[in-house]
Amino acid sequence: MFDPVIFIHGAWQGSWAWQDVVGLLRARGLECHVVDLPGNGTDATAPEDVSLDLYARHVGDIILGLEKPVSLVAHSGGGHVATAVAEARPDRVARIVYIAGMMLPSGMSFGDLLAQENARDRGLIGIGDRLVWSSDRLTSSVPARAAIEIFYQDADLAAARRAADKLTPQPESGRAVAATWTVARYGVVPRLYVECARDRSIDISLQRRMQELVPGAAVRTLETGHAPQLSAPDKLAETIWPFLANLQPDADQ
């Protein structure tokens, strides 16, 4: 039997983002669990109470309810969460898949990476300048048009509009985060990085810089935008299935 899989969404999103790819993987026999992170629109968690630790504990509670080690699949900012969970429970995390995800050195935020890579001067800020902030600056929102242009440009337009309309305000204290990890714990967990070559949110150069900074992951490339789970769920399922089913080596071939 395969290990259960927990899917962790990125900023402004929810469990709905995984619907298509989860259906395809369940048809292959995988037990799939989709997460709604606290404070992202499905519960009453106040923005000021959101943190990476809260996210990690939420996912950890799901793991505790399962009998076997789990695989984690994390998209974009959900990568921070997957890293934190693996650091906390390396005995219960069998593998991690990052999809255009935040796979960063211990203590480094994505903002740190952008600064280090002179992203603004290079035009690689992604959605950053399109965000709309709450008056207290605790949450940000993505206008639908910006989401379609930056996140979903390669998806069917009707599907992109539906996804854009589902985005919810994102607590900044759950987005501007940095996971702290050790080689002895997180470092022993096998990883697969699925890079999205046409990504307008996290440019491919930034994805590859993260791979350089945290080496050791197997790498697969999709010719998609930021959200292949929407634009190419069949290709994404086909790409991650062997790793999740433990049908291929952990290292790249």
N, C-alpha and C positions, 0 to 999 in steps of 0.2 A: 504493500500500500504506500501511496505517496504521502509526503508530509503536508499538513494543512498549510494554506497560503493566506497571509493577511495583506491586504492592499491598503496602502496609506496614500491619501490624496495630497496634493500640493496646496499652496495658498489660494484663498478665495473659493476653493472647490469643496466637494463633499463626496460621499460614497457613490453618488449618482454617476460620477465621472468614469467609473469602471464597468458600467453595465454591460457593454458589448463584449469586451475582452474577457470578462469573468464568465459570461455565458459560453464562450468558445472553450475556455479552459475547463469549466465544469463538464462539458460534453466529452472531454478527454479523460475524465475521472478524477480531477483535482477537487479537493475540498477547499472552497474559497470563502473567505470572510472579508467583508468590506467595512472600513472604519469611517466614522464621522468624528473628526477631532473636536474636542470641547471648544465651544466659543465660535465655531464656524457656521452657525445658523440653525443647528438642529437641537440645541439645548439652551438652558438659561444661564450658562456660564458667562459672567461679566468679562468684558475685554481686559480689565485690569487684573483679573485672576488667571489669565492664560499665560502659560510659559512652556518652554521645551520640556521641562520636568513633568508638567501636567500631561502633555501629549504622550510622553514616554510611559508614564504610569497608566494612562488609559489603554494604550496598546498592550502593556504588560499584563493588565487585568484580563484582557482577552486571551492572551497566551496561557495564563494560569488556568483558564477554563477548558483548555484543550489538553489532551493526554500525551501528545507527542511534541517533539521539537517542530518548529514552524519555519516556513520560508517567508521572508518579507519582500514585498514589491512596493517600491516607493517612487513617486513621481515628483520631480522638481523639488520644492521645498520640503516635501515629505522625506527626502533623503536625510535631513538633519534628524528626524524622528527615528528612522530606521537605525542610524548610527548610534543614537543614544540608547535605544532598546537593546541593540546587540552588545553594547558596552555593559549594560546593566545585567543582562541575562545571556551570556554567550553559550551557556549550557542548553538554552532553549531555542536559540536561533541557529538554524542549520545552514542558511544561506540568505543573501540579500541580492535583489535585483534593483538597480538604480536606473530609472528611465529619465534621461536628461536631468538627473538628480544631483542634489548637493552632496557630493562625496569629497569632503574637505579635511585638511589636516586638523588635528586636535586644537580646539580653541579658535579656529578661524571661521569667521562669518562670511557669507557671500559678499556682503558689503566690503569686507577686507580684501577679498579677491578682486572685486571690481576696482578698488583703489590701487591695488598692487599691479594690475594689468592696464592701468590708465584707460579704463573702459569708456569713460565719458569722452575723452579726446578721440577715441577710436570709433565712437558711435555705437557702443555696445551696451547701452543702458537697458535695452529691452522695454519693458512696460513701465519702468520707473517714473518717467516724466509724464505719463498719462494717468497716473493715479489721482483719485479724488479723496481728500482726507476729511475725516470728521472734525468738528470744531475743536475737540479736545486732543486731536492727533493720536488717539488711541487705536483707531481703525482706518483702513484704507479700502476703497472700492475701485473696481475696474469698469469703466464705461463699456457698454456692449460693443460699440464700434471698435474700440481699442482692443477688446478681447478677440474679436473676429480677425482683426488685422495682425495682431501679435501672437496670439495663442493658436488660433484655429484657421489660419489662412489657407491651408490645404485640405480642409474638410468640406464636405457638402454644405452649401450655404445655409440651407434650412436647419441642418443639424448644428452648424456653428452658431446660428442665432438662438436655438434652443439652449445650447450649453451656455452661451453668454448670458442669457436671461436667468440662469440658475446660480450664477456666481453670487456670493454673499460677502459682506464686509469681513475683512481679515484683521484680527487683532495684531498689531505690530509687534507685541511682545511674544507672539508665536511665529513671527516671520524673521525679525532681525535677531537671529539666535546663532549660537555656535556650540556644537557638540564637543565635549571633552572625552577623549578616548585613549586607550592604552593598547600597545601591541599585544600584550598578554591576554586581552579580553576581546575587544572588537577586532583586533588584528588577526585573530585566528579564524574568523568567519569567512568562508568563501564568498566572493562577490562577482557579479556580472554587471557591467556597465553597458546600457543600451544608449548609444549616442544618436541624436536626431540631427541629421546633417543640414536640414533646412530650417532649423529653429531660429525664430526671430526674438524669442524671449531670453534664452540662454544660448548665446552664439556658440557654434561648434568649436571655435577656438578656446572659449572658456571651458566647455565640457572637456576638451582634451587637456587643458591645463590642469584641471582637477585630477584627471587620470595620471598625469605626470607627478603631481604633488602627493597622491595617495596611490602608489603603484600596487600591482598585484591582482587587479581585477581582470577577468576575461572581458573582452570588448566585442560588441556587435554593433553594426551601423545600419540605421534605417534612413532612407531618403524621405524624411517626413519633417513636418513642423514640430512644434513643442508638445503636441498632444496626440501621439499615434494611437492611443486608446480610443480616440474619437475618429481620427482621419483614416487610420489603417489598422483596425483591431485584429483583422485576420493575420496581417504581417507581424504585428506585435506578438500575438499569441504563438505563432509559429516560431518566432525568434526566442522567446523566453521559455517555451515548453520544455525543451531538452534539459535545460539547467534546473528548472523546478522539479522535473521528474527524475533528476539525478542520472540522466542518461549520457552525460558528457563529462569530461574532466573539468576540474575547477579552473585550471589555467587555460589560456587561449591556445588554439591550435592553428 
